[in-house]
């Protein structure tokens, strides 16, 4: 999460349109990082559910 905030911290985002200011490389980084984060959470939830049963 820190690396995501670091990237977003480079931009002054106050409205939805401000997101258009983010560079393509930063957008790609953010998307890939969010996908990884979601997959990690999903895997952790699956592991937790398996342990409970």
C-alpha positions in Angstrom: 0.0 0.0 0.0 2.9 2.4 0.7 4.1 2.1 -2.9 0.6 2.9 -4.2 0.4 5.9 -2.0 3.8 7.0 -3.1 2.8 7.0 -6.7 -0.5 8.7 -6.1 1.3 11.3 -3.9 3.0 12.7 -7.0 -0.3 14.0 -8.3 -2.8 16.5 -6.9 -6.1 14.6 -7.2 -9.2 16.4 -6.1 -11.7 15.3 -8.7 -12.3 12.2 -10.8 -11.0 14.1 -13.9 -7.6 14.6 -12.1 -6.9 10.9 -12.5 -6.4 11.7 -16.2 -3.2 13.4 -15.2 -1.5 10.2 -14.1 1.1 8.9 -16.5 0.5 5.6 -18.4 3.5 4.0 -16.6 2.2 5.0 -13.2 -1.3 3.8 -14.1 0.1 0.4 -15.2 2.0 0.2 -12.0 -1.1 1.0 -9.9 -3.3 -1.5 -11.8 -0.7 -4.3 -11.5 -0.2 -3.6 -7.8 -3.9 -3.5 -7.1 -4.4 -6.8 -9.0 -1.6 -8.4 -7.0 -3.0 -7.0 -3.7 -6.5 -8.4 -4.5 -5.1 -11.8 -5.5 -3.0 -11.9 -2.3 -6.1 -11.1 -0.2 -8.1 -13.7 -2.1 -5.5 -16.4 -1.5 -5.2 -15.4 2.2 -9.0 -15.6 2.6 -9.0 -19.1 0.9 -6.2 -20.3 3.2 -8.1 -18.9 6.3 -11.3 -20.7 5.2 -9.5 -24.0 4.7 -8.0 -23.8 8.2 -11.4 -23.3 9.8 -12.8 -26.5 8.3 
